[in-house]
Amino acid sequence: MRIYYQITTQDPVIVSQSNATTNNHNTCDFIPGSAILGALAAKLYPELADQQDTSWAIFHSGAVQFSPCYPLVGDEVALPIPASWHIEKGRPIFEHAKLNQQTVNIPSVLYAREETQYKQLRSGFITSNGDEAQVNMGQVTKTAINNESGTVELGQLYSYSYIEQGQTFVGWIETPASYQSLIEDALCKVTRIGRAKNTEFGRVTVTPITGKVAHPQALRSQLVLWCMADCEFLDEFGNSCLSPSGKMIDPLLDGITLNIDQSYIRSHTMARFNQKRQSFDSQSQVISKGSVLVFELNGHTPTQATLNKIATSGLGINKQFGQGWVMVNPSWYQTKQLNLSSLYSPLLVAPVKPKKLVDDHMLAESTLLKWVTEQQAAEQSKANAKEATLELLQVVAKAYESARGFNSMGKHLQVGPTLTQWNKVGELVKADIGDWKAQAFEGEHCICKAKNDEFGWGIEWQGDTGYTNFADTMSAVLAHHSTAVMRLFLEQLCQYDPSTFDGLKRFKAYLSTQSQGGN
């Protein structure tokens, strides 16, 4: 069972090409399947704490495959450009967001190029009709913070590159039917992916969709595999293999052989971090996405079932990370001059039609329908209140952090309103007084006043529009929220004393778990 979904970036997203923790971070121009696997694991591990076999099957065995997410262009998923495509040096690859008509598929590395000098196309994504899929990227430079002093760490600048917000990608999850509903429910709850999720990065929206792709066609004498994702193979000695045999593709294809001259194999190395051992695993070599593997059939004729299995199940190991996805016998390989109107069988997607709970003629007002509507409204109101509360708590944490950092206050000093002062505001809200906001922030005798409270409500820092203090900031932020939101906000805030250094640290740790979907 294949579950298709689209993922839209609400914030910039960082999915680094390596696990390095220093220097500059180059990000992928797509969303790897491992990022989706990790996001779902964060949701499902607690639920499956007593079902270790199910957890292993979903996330580690390879029975469930998480594909990479590639950019969406219209109603079609763009795919990696094949490594066998070339264009004359000096010519642009794309003209007006369309593949240059001079692009050719060179069927062999020994092809006689005569006087023309070609360059290989090694990156980018393209649709079946030659449209370019542009992935907008950005870069930001940050400085590390000393956890002990809460100040800037000298000489610790680093850069992140990221996928910009407002872009849509499509991926799929191949799963046994027994795990389908569990994965679908968890997938819709994914809200953040990638690195630096606790700052301004990583927020996404995941939406289920439907997908359709044609079955592969057979060729007379060759089997051509276009790598949609990285592929990893091991030989009989357990070493990485970049020239797979027919048996590694499928046990029924033991007699076919890889044509090295006609294959375009690009590779890279990787070392995954092992959480159990708290160290990196050994480096392994993988065949890079976009590579083209050409096999000679040597008289064998693969069945349609075998071709379908290769296209659906993929190749090699570590398929749970999205590795091994290939397209079998793409149509562009059969000619040197590419037909831009039909390069390959497209992967088309469409929104999921909402299921009707009742027929149209049964939508008349009823007691049950009214009750269901009220329950849905109540749940939505509760969800909105939780979201608004989390946003308020994050504003408060940022205000405390800004005030402490701007004034260079030591760990032993209290900065901003204390827990006692917040409790007074809480008592005012609990009293259900209609004008609690006025009593809290307005007038000479209000509770939250900056005057005569230099290090509490009156402490200042440099804001976005100039100097501000706690009283003014909280008045502007809290003034428009309902009593229900304020009660929930104060209930959670008053569990900590963010005016102290340790209290603020615990408060921020709590918020980080909430931002990642924790309870």
Secondary structure by P-SEA (a helix, b strand, c coil): ccccbbbbbccbbbbccccccccbbbbbccccaaaaaaaaaaaccccccccaaaaaaccccccbbbbbbbbbcccbbbbccccccccccccccccccccccccccccccccccccbbbbbbccccccccbbbbbbbbbbbbbbbbccccccccccbbbbbbbbbccbbbbbbbbbcccaaaaaaaaaaaccccccccccccccbbbbbbbbbbbcccccccbbbbbcccbbbbbccccccccccccccccccccccccccccccccccccccccccccccccbbbbbcccbbbbbccccccccaaaaaaaaaccccccccccccccccccccccccccccccccccccccccccccccccccccccaaaaaaaaaaaaaaaaaaaaaaaaaaaaaaaaaaaaaaaaacccccccccccaaaaaaaaaaaaaccccccccccccccccccccccccccccccccccccccaaaaaaaaaccccaaaaaaaaaaaaccccccaaaaaaaaaaaaaaaaccc
